[in-house]
Amino acid sequence: MGIQILLCWLGMTDLKAASGINEVGMGPVAQAVAARQYREVVLLNNWEKATAENYIVWLRKQTQSALTIKHIKLSSPTNFGEIYQSASAIISEKIKEHGPDADLVFHLSPGTPAMAAVWILLSKTRFPAELIESSIEHGVRSASVPFDISAEFLPGLLSKSDKAIELLAAGIPVEAPEFDDIIHRSEVMQRIILKARMVAPRSIPVLIEGESGTGKELLARAIHDSSLRKNKPFVAINCGAIPLALVESELFGHEKGAFTGAIAARAGHFEAAHQGTLFLDEIGELPKEMQVKLLRTVQEGEVKRIGATRTRQVDIRIIAATNRNLIDEVAAGAFREDLFYRLAVAVIKLPPLRERAGDIGLLIDYFLNQINQENAGYPGFKNKNISASARNILLQHDWPGNVRELQNTLTRAAVWSVDEIIGKEDIQEALLPVSAAGKGKDLILHQPLGEGFNLVKIMKTVAVHYLERALAEAQGNKTKASEILGLPSYQTLTNWLKKYGIE
């Protein structure tokens, strides 16, 4: 057993015990520290500071364990969001202080039911920990929680109130129906939507960056629909899908007879989007020679068809999108710097789905409802629900294809599942194989549980990999290596090296 750290809230029963009220016994906290020695006991306190400090003086007489008290101000002892946020921050601090070898123990008995619920959620998701409970009748014992709780239901996802978001958007209407199709509740996406709403009424260019499948076109359409150009055309072009020989004609148009096959004059996409919005998806795929012509069009507000002798004025707003890092493309000489700065007036970076805490479950429900509605008329189709184990697989997946991959996976699972409930096996069969580039990570993070699974061996593989990398980068300097790894001290690194037999 490694270093044990006990974390618990200070409850009313504990304060009564310290004041000498016999019928409550020692109280849950004192019971726990009397039954077992801990490297550190961390008390989270929402009572008056002086009251808690008096309790600590009393508790020190009951144990040799180091005691730490963290004073936290909650608006209510049942505010899940504040409880979760406070507990998470303190746990992270203690892991950093004691190192990953520390064994966490969460005490469920002290405090409110909301506090106990958050300990359970944390132990089943972000911070694996032993759960204990205590009572006068049964003493201290491990608490068995016979079900998995997904990170999706963490109340921290809702910790920032709607009012706070509204205040950030001062001067902007609370309702934004144009953005309703962007399913989200995470704080990171709330801020993205806020930025998009702030820039929408203006005609300045927007550059949307994000991985494939993150919803760049969906966001571009929402910006257009909430702009002053909403009743004008929205023309979407995938720059990477146009054959090289046709790029100029597609974008700028051509006159009759301009080249072989040009049997009639044709307006390009720029003219088609006049007074509206032109969405240039995958702008990073645009050939270098076309970037020059695009720059002129953006600067001058005019286009010249192939074979034409005069230019035509166009009034358009450009929204560009890319799954590349255009700054890196500029540095590599693959994208024109002057064009980049013309397009990157308002830059919005869409996060990948794996970084949108809380959105996956919402999207699962949305897409499943959509699938049920779309397939309701098909013979033999049964309305689908999803099991808890299947949902957890989806929540824990990395989603390299982001929202689009999640939607397609659910569609496959719904079509292939025979029963009304989409089970764990249905989801596993519907998930696409991991690409060669991701196989190493997949071997570590997604091994099947059961016969042959060895968590200790897996942890050793990960630890040895990063320890050796850090030592190599630090050229054997252990102090520097410990800093690279985020370990609290040189001694902690030495302990890790000894543990895994690294010289």
Beta strands, then each sheet from edge to edge (+ up, - down):
strand 1: 4-9
strand 2: 40-45
strand 3: 66-71
strand 4: 103-107
strand 5: 130-135
strand 6: 139-142
strand 7: 206-209
strand 8: 234-238
strand 9: 253-254
strand 10: 266-267
strand 11: 277-281
strand 12: 302-303
strand 13: 312-313
strand 14: 317-322
strand 15: 346-349
strand 16: 385-386
strand 17: 421-422
sheet 1: 3+ 2+ 1+ 4+ 5+ 6-
sheet 2: 8+ 11+ 14+ 7+ 15+
sheet 3: 9+ 10-
sheet 4: 12+ 13-
sheet 5: 16+ 17+
end
